[in-house]
Amino acid sequence: MTTDPEPFHRQGACHCGAVRFTVHLSEGLGSARRCDCSFCRMRGAVAVTARVGDLQITEGAAHLTLYQFGTATAKHWFCSICGIYTHHQRRSNPQEYGVNAACLDGLSPFDFRELQVLNGREHSSDGGGRQVSGVLRYDPG
């Protein structure tokens, strides 16, 4: 799989299928990344970028549960049935969603051989230093 920056549309869903959505990724898979903040370290998802208007919940909006912490700026949505994180509205740019790549039809987090890990422990909105804290690599055996 390539992390092609070409835009594309994709359908997605949570694990149980109760929440379904369509998304336009204007940066394609070139925006794929991880974060090392306290929450993302535990969640472990690969996120790709969509503009706020480019993600539409097509089924199961009532099953989405919102979680916020810290400054309560970022909004993280999960399926209330299966618990899978589908997307979040970013603290760093509230005009963007981070979409769980594993929820997108035909994708897996293991399709990404190398990902930037953003420095969420020292968030830029808090005056943090460097934006990238490292690189995560997957080498299939």
C-alpha positions, 0 to 999 in steps of 0.5 A, a space after each residue: 500500500 502506498 501513502 499516496 497523497 491523491 484525494 479519494 472518497 471512501 466508505 467506512 464503518 465501526 467494527 459492528 457496522 452500526 455507525 457508517 460514514 463516507 469521507 473525502 480525503 483531500 490529501 489521500 493517505 499522505 496525511 496518515 499519522 500517529 500521535 503520542 499524547 496520553 490518549 492516542 498512545 492508548 488508542 493506537 490508531 492511524 489517523 488520516 485527515 479530512 476537512 470537517 465538511 468532508 465526513 458524513 455519517 450515513 447510518 447510526 449517528 445516534 450510536 456515536 458517543 463523544 469523549 473529551 479530556 484536558 482542554 476539551 477542545 478535541 472531540 473524539 467519537 466512538 461507537 457506543 455498541 462496539 467501542 471503536 473510535 471512528 474519528 475526532 475533531 482535532 485540537 490543533 485544527 478544529 476544521 479537520 477530522 482525524 479519521 481512523 484509517 482502520 475503519 475505512 473499507 479496504 484499509 488496515 493500519 498495517 498497510 502503512 509501512 512508515 508513519 510520522 508520530 506527532 508530538 502530542 505530549 508537548 502539544 503545539 497549542 500549549 507552546 510545545 516544541 517540535 511537532 514530530 516526535 518520531 517515526 513508527 515503522 512496520 516491517 512485515 515478516 
